[in-house]
Amino acid sequence: MTDWSQRLKRKQDVKDRANVPNHMYGYCRVIHCGRPARAGTSDGLDERYCRAHADHNQRHGSPLKGSYTARELNPYRRAALAWIVAHEDNRWVQNAVQRVQGLYQQAGPYIEAFRLRGLPPQDRAKAALARLRQHGTDPRLVVAAWLAVELVILDDPQPVTSTEYKRVQAAKVVHRMASGSHRRWVREVPSPVWPGQKQAQVQELHVYPRSRGRVLRHLGEALESAVELLVDHHLTDVHAFKREQGATGASGARPYPRGWVSRPRSKDDEEK
């Protein structure tokens, strides 16, 4: 049996199982939900959550708590970056930056965002890192993004402290920094005014990969492995620095100071 036929058979088996409700899973695990888990319906195999809470968990890393907003995260990102720049000689800062650079180099070839369809989640996560490398994103910004998530969770009065939630939140920030792919070109089309003649028409293509699912888990796991030693040794120091910055009103609402960008503007962007 070929690999293609095995995949097809496996796909059909999963589909058949999903179409048969298992009444052992009659309730979603979220308290007061009242809806059955997806395995208890003909809508999937999830034995824990209903469709709504399963989708929320895929997007945010928690079935209940949503993602932190830019307004909440930006002061922490700016403070973390300021601390990193002020301690560039620290061996754990250098270790984290070098590890992120290692992730860039191991990410494989650059793949346009509109060519990601059909790739496994792990390859899509590597493609996000390859986009960061292609855009020349400073590794210190990636380290600051992870530290910002650690800090905002510390200050959250009702935090979700699970590893999955932390990974997903950091991965969402970095995935957004990686952005998508943008193309702009000029083509000739028939003129609607002058028959038989052609006119130039500008065409644009903007594709942004979805920020959800196992892609975020793989990306978050890679980021955690790069920054974990810095977190173990200096998270308390960064937190104290953030409190000082907040007290003096120096943290600001931007994710990083003026002059810092996660993605340099291309010529096409400048033309717009």
C-alpha positions as CSV (number, residue, x, y, z in Angstrom):
1,M,0.0,0.0,0.0
2,T,1.4,3.4,-1.0
3,D,1.8,6.3,1.3
4,W,-0.9,8.2,-0.6
5,S,-3.4,5.3,-0.2
6,Q,-2.5,5.0,3.5
7,R,-3.1,8.7,4.1
8,L,-6.4,8.5,2.2
9,K,-7.5,5.5,4.3
10,R,-6.5,7.2,7.5
11,K,-8.4,10.3,6.5
12,Q,-11.5,8.3,5.8
13,D,-11.2,6.4,9.1
14,V,-11.0,9.6,11.1
15,K,-13.9,11.0,9.3
16,D,-16.0,7.9,10.0
17,R,-15.1,8.1,13.7
18,A,-16.0,11.8,13.9
19,N,-19.4,11.2,12.4
20,V,-20.3,8.7,15.1
21,P,-21.3,10.4,18.4
22,N,-19.9,8.9,21.6
23,H,-22.3,9.6,24.4
24,M,-19.7,9.1,27.0
25,Y,-18.7,12.7,26.4
26,G,-22.0,14.4,26.9
27,Y,-20.6,17.6,28.4
28,C,-17.9,20.2,27.7
29,R,-15.3,20.4,30.5
30,V,-15.8,24.1,30.9
31,I,-17.9,24.8,34.0
32,H,-21.5,26.0,33.2
33,C,-21.0,25.4,29.5
34,G,-23.9,23.0,29.0
35,R,-22.9,21.9,25.5
36,P,-21.6,18.4,24.7
37,A,-17.9,17.9,23.9
38,R,-17.2,17.5,20.2
39,A,-16.7,13.7,20.6
40,G,-20.3,13.5,21.9
41,T,-21.6,14.9,18.6
42,S,-21.0,14.2,14.9
43,D,-18.7,17.3,14.8
44,G,-15.3,15.9,15.8
45,L,-13.2,13.8,18.2
46,D,-12.4,16.3,20.9
47,E,-13.2,14.6,24.2
48,R,-12.7,17.8,26.4
49,Y,-14.4,20.8,24.8
50,C,-17.4,21.8,22.7
51,R,-16.8,23.4,19.3
52,A,-16.8,27.0,20.6
53,H,-14.4,26.4,23.5
54,A,-12.2,24.1,21.3
55,D,-11.8,26.9,18.7
56,H,-11.1,29.4,21.5
57,N,-8.4,27.1,22.8
58,Q,-6.8,26.8,19.4
59,R,-6.6,30.5,18.9
60,H,-5.6,31.6,22.4
61,G,-4.1,28.7,24.3
62,S,-6.9,28.6,26.8
63,P,-10.6,27.6,26.4
64,L,-11.7,30.6,28.5
65,K,-9.1,33.4,28.7
66,G,-8.4,35.4,25.5
67,S,-5.1,36.8,24.3
68,Y,-3.4,39.9,25.7
69,T,-4.0,43.0,23.6
70,A,-1.3,45.2,22.2
71,R,-2.2,47.9,24.7
72,E,-1.5,45.4,27.5
73,L,1.7,44.0,26.0
74,N,3.4,47.0,24.4
75,P,4.7,48.6,27.7
76,Y,6.2,45.2,28.7
77,R,7.8,44.7,25.3
78,R,9.4,48.1,25.4
79,A,10.6,47.7,29.0
80,A,12.0,44.2,28.2
81,L,13.8,45.5,25.1
82,A,15.3,48.4,27.1
83,W,16.6,46.0,29.7
84,I,18.1,43.8,27.0
85,V,19.9,46.7,25.4
86,A,21.2,47.9,28.7
87,H,22.6,44.4,29.6
88,E,23.9,43.3,26.2
89,D,27.2,42.1,27.8
90,N,25.3,39.7,30.1
91,R,26.1,36.1,29.1
92,W,22.5,35.0,29.4
93,V,21.2,37.8,27.2
94,Q,23.9,36.9,24.6
95,N,22.9,33.2,25.0
96,A,19.2,34.0,24.3
97,V,20.0,36.2,21.3
98,Q,22.4,33.6,19.8
99,R,19.8,30.9,20.3
100,V,17.2,33.0,18.4
101,Q,19.7,33.5,15.6
102,G,20.2,29.7,15.6
103,L,16.4,29.3,15.1
104,Y,16.6,31.7,12.2
105,Q,19.4,29.7,10.6
106,Q,17.7,26.3,11.2
107,A,14.3,27.5,9.8
108,G,15.1,26.3,6.3
109,P,14.4,28.2,3.0
110,Y,12.2,31.3,2.8
111,I,8.7,30.4,1.7
112,E,6.1,32.9,0.6
113,A,3.0,33.0,2.8
114,F,0.8,32.1,-0.1
115,R,2.7,28.8,-0.6
116,L,2.2,27.5,2.9
117,R,-1.1,25.6,2.2
118,G,-0.7,21.9,2.8
119,L,2.5,22.1,4.8
120,P,2.7,20.4,8.3
121,P,2.3,22.7,11.3
122,Q,6.0,22.3,12.3
123,D,7.1,23.4,8.8
124,R,4.7,26.4,8.9
125,A,6.2,27.4,12.3
126,K,9.7,27.2,10.7
127,A,8.5,29.3,7.8
128,A,7.5,32.0,10.2
129,L,11.0,32.1,11.6
130,A,12.4,32.1,8.0
131,R,10.2,35.2,7.3
132,L,11.7,36.9,10.3
133,R,15.2,36.1,9.0
134,Q,14.3,37.3,5.5
135,H,13.0,40.6,6.9
136,G,16.1,41.1,9.0
137,T,14.2,41.2,12.3
138,D,16.5,41.9,15.2
139,P,16.6,38.7,17.5
140,R,16.4,41.0,20.5
141,L,12.9,41.9,19.6
142,V,12.0,38.2,19.7
143,V,13.6,37.8,23.1
144,A,11.7,40.9,24.3
145,A,8.4,39.5,23.1
146,W,8.9,36.3,25.2
147,L,9.9,38.3,28.3
148,A,6.9,40.6,27.8
149,V,4.5,37.6,28.0
150,E,6.3,36.4,31.1
151,L,6.0,39.8,32.7
152,V,2.3,40.4,31.9
153,I,1.4,37.0,33.3
154,L,3.2,37.9,36.5
155,D,1.2,41.2,36.8
156,D,-2.1,39.6,35.8
157,P,-4.5,39.4,38.8
158,Q,-6.2,36.3,37.2
159,P,-3.4,34.7,35.1
160,V,-3.4,31.4,33.2
161,T,0.0,29.9,34.1
162,S,-0.1,26.9,31.9
163,T,2.9,26.3,29.6
164,E,0.6,26.0,26.6
165,Y,-1.0,29.4,27.2
166,K,2.4,31.1,27.6
167,R,3.8,29.5,24.4
168,V,0.7,30.5,22.4
169,Q,0.8,34.1,23.6
170,A,4.4,34.6,22.8
171,A,4.0,32.8,19.5
172,K,1.1,35.1,18.5
173,V,3.3,38.1,19.0
174,V,6.2,36.7,17.0
175,H,4.0,35.3,14.3
176,R,2.5,38.8,13.9
177,M,6.0,40.2,13.7
178,A,6.7,37.8,10.8
179,S,3.8,39.3,9.0
180,G,2.9,37.8,5.6
181,S,3.9,38.1,1.9
182,H,3.1,41.1,-0.3
183,R,3.4,41.4,-4.0
184,R,2.6,44.2,-6.4
185,W,2.9,44.2,-10.2
186,V,1.5,45.9,-13.3
187,R,-0.4,44.1,-16.0
188,E,-2.0,45.2,-19.2
189,V,-5.8,44.7,-19.5
190,P,-8.3,45.7,-22.3
191,S,-9.4,49.3,-22.0
192,P,-13.1,49.7,-21.2
193,V,-13.1,53.1,-22.9
194,W,-11.1,52.5,-26.1
195,P,-11.8,49.1,-27.7
196,G,-8.8,47.3,-29.1
197,Q,-6.4,49.2,-26.8
198,K,-4.9,48.2,-23.5
199,Q,-4.2,50.0,-20.3
200,A,-1.9,49.4,-17.3
201,Q,-3.5,48.1,-14.2
202,V,-1.8,47.6,-10.8
203,Q,-2.4,44.2,-9.1
204,E,-1.7,43.5,-5.5
205,L,-1.5,40.4,-3.4
206,H,-1.4,40.4,0.4
207,V,-1.5,37.1,2.2
208,Y,-1.3,36.7,6.0
209,P,-1.0,33.1,7.5
210,R,-3.5,32.2,10.2
211,S,-2.3,32.6,13.7
212,R,-3.8,29.5,15.4
213,G,-3.5,25.8,16.0
214,R,-0.5,23.6,16.3
215,V,1.6,26.1,14.4
216,L,1.6,28.4,17.5
217,R,2.5,25.5,19.8
218,H,5.5,24.5,17.7
219,L,6.7,28.1,17.4
220,G,6.1,28.8,21.1
221,E,8.1,25.7,22.1
222,A,11.0,26.8,19.9
223,L,11.0,30.3,21.4
224,E,10.8,28.9,25.0
225,S,13.9,26.8,24.4
226,A,15.8,29.8,23.2
227,V,14.9,32.2,26.1
228,E,14.4,29.8,29.0
229,L,17.9,30.3,30.6
230,L,17.5,34.1,30.5
231,V,14.1,33.7,32.2
232,D,15.5,31.5,34.9
233,H,18.3,33.8,35.8
234,H,17.0,37.4,35.2
235,L,13.2,37.4,35.0
236,T,13.0,39.0,38.5
237,D,15.5,41.7,37.4
238,V,13.5,42.5,34.3
239,H,10.3,42.6,36.3
240,A,11.8,45.1,38.8
241,F,13.1,47.2,35.8
242,K,9.6,47.3,34.4
243,R,8.1,48.5,37.6
244,E,10.7,51.3,37.7
245,Q,9.9,52.2,34.2
246,G,6.1,52.2,34.9
247,A,6.6,54.4,38.0
248,T,8.5,57.0,36.0
249,G,6.1,56.9,33.1
250,A,8.9,55.9,30.7
251,S,7.5,52.7,29.3
252,G,5.3,54.2,26.7
253,A,2.6,52.7,24.6
254,R,4.8,51.6,21.6
255,P,6.2,48.1,21.5
256,Y,9.7,49.6,21.0
257,P,11.4,53.0,20.8
258,R,11.4,55.1,17.6
259,G,13.9,53.8,15.1
260,W,13.3,50.2,15.9
261,V,11.1,48.2,13.5
262,S,10.3,44.5,13.4
263,R,10.2,44.5,9.6
264,P,11.9,47.2,7.4
265,R,9.6,48.7,4.8
266,S,10.0,47.4,1.3
267,K,10.0,49.6,-1.8
268,D,6.4,48.5,-2.5
269,D,5.4,49.6,1.0
270,E,7.1,53.0,0.5
271,E,5.2,53.5,-2.8
272,K,1.9,53.1,-1.0
